[in-house]
Amino acid sequence: MLTRVDGRDEIVLAGAESLIAYAPATGEQLWIRSGFNVPHPYARTIAGAPFGEGVIVAVASGFQNRVFTVGVKAGGKGDLTDSPRLWTATKFSPDCSTPVIYEGKVYFIRDDGIASRLDLKTARPTETTLSTPSISQGRLFIRTEEALHCLKNLGTRLPAVLRRNPAQDHFVCE
């Protein structure tokens, strides 16, 4: 991933146990942040590390829910392993998929299909999808704890939110 932090371009790569940033023009290593080791006897997946609003989100994965995700401040110099993380989350972390960042939120879809939206700066959950999606007349319906979402333009076009109806009652799952 290419980032620009404090006027400096960086290429940040997510590895099995660390994030490493390089200078694009020279290939010089700018910083490393280790400490993402997940004990697992077999192979590990490596999700991409998205960047947004000064935060890099990195997933440390080891299959079978031996996984955690961290939010770290972008930029720096040298070995940042012992620098504080902004947050660490375990409950919402995916094994394989790459999270996305948008408007101060980070979106996860775990391998079991549960989707969550967390605050990018604190990792507090703002919404979790605990239900099974339904389709009717070409529209996708997803009931979450906060609302019923209806998406249109499924298939060949980019889906669009048709409507979001706030929940009028308490909902856990269906």
N, C-alpha and C positions, 0 to 999 in steps of 0.2 A: 504494500500500500504506500502511495506517495503522500506525504504530509508536508505542511509548511507551518513551522512553529517558531515564533519569535524571529521572523524574517529569514529562517533557514530551511531549505528543503531537506527532507529526510525520506529514505525508503525504509519502511519498518516491515520486518519479516517475523512471522510467528513460527517458532520451532516447537519441538516436542516439550521442551522444558524452559523456554525463554523467549523474550522479545528482543530483537536486535535491530538497531537503526544504523543506516549507512548514509554517507554523503553520496548523492547520485553522481556528481561530477568526478569524484576521485575513488570511490569505493571504500574510503576510510570508515572504519567502525566508529560511530559517534557515541553510542551508549548500548548497554546491555542490561536487561532486567530478567534475572533468573528466578527460580523458586516456584515453577509451575509443575513440578514433578508430581505425577499421580501414580502410586504403586499399582502396577498391573503386569502380570507375567507374559502378556502377548503384545501385539502391535497396538499402536495408538493412532487415533485420528487427529488431524490438526485442522481446526477451523480457521478461516481467515480472521484477522483482527481489524475490525472497523475502527475508523477515527472520525470524531465529530465533536465540535464545541470544546476542543482542547483535551478530549479524553480518548484514550485507546481502550477498547474492550477486548480482552484476551480470554479464550476458553482453554482450560487445561482438562484434557479428556483422557479417560482410560477405560471406557465401556462400562456397562453394567452399573450405571449411576455413580461411578467413581470419578466425579467430575466437579469442577468449580469454575466460576467465571470471575474475573477481576476487572475493575476499572482503575486505570492508572493515568496520571497526568502525562500528557505528551511532552516530548522534548527532554533535554538534560544532557549530561556529559559523564562519560566513564561508567563505572559499575553502579547501577541503581538498585541492585537486588535488595538491599536493606532499607531503601527509601520507602516511606509509607504508601500504601495503596489507598485510593479513594474509598474503595469498598471491595468486599468479596461476597459472592452469592453462590449458594449451592443448590437451593431448591429449584431454581428455574433454569439451570444450565443445560444446554444441549450437548450431546456427544459429538455430533457430526456437523450440524448446520451452523452457518455463520450468522451471528446476530447482525441486526441493522440498527442504525442510529438515525433518528428523525425528530426534530423540534424538541430537544431536551429529553427524549425517551429512547430507551434501547429495547428492541423487540427480539424475543427468543421464540424458537419453536423446538421443543425437546424431541428426542427420538420417538417418544410415545405419543406425539402429536399435540401435546398441551402447549398452547401459545400463551406468552406472558408479555406484558409491557411494564418496564421498570423505569423509575426516574434515573436519568443518566448520571447525575451527580451523587446520588445517595443509595441507589439500588432498591429503594422502597418500591414494592409492587403497586402499580396504579390500576392494573386490570389483569385478570387471568381467565382464559377460556377453559372452562371445565365441561363443556358440552360437545355433543356430536353435531357437526354441521348438517343441514338439510337443504335440499334443492327442490324448488317448485317453479315451474314455468320459466326456466332459464335463470332463475335468481337463487343465489346462495344465502341462506339464513344461518347466522351463528348467534346463539344465546350465550351471553357472558353474565358475570355477576352484576354488571352495571347497565347492560342494555341488550336489546335485540338489534343486530346489525343485518342489513340487507344489501347485498352486492349484486350489481348487474354487469353486463358485458363480459360474461364468462366465455371461455374458449379462446378464440383467436385474438381478441382485443384485451387490453389491460383492464382488469376488473375495476369498477368504480363503485363507491358507496352510494347507494340509492337513498338509503334512509337509516337513521340511527334513532331508535326509540328508547328513551331512558326506562329502566326497570321501575315498575310501580310496586313491586313486592320483593321479598328476600328470595334469592335463588342460589342454590349450591351446585347442583348438577342434574342432568336428566337421564 
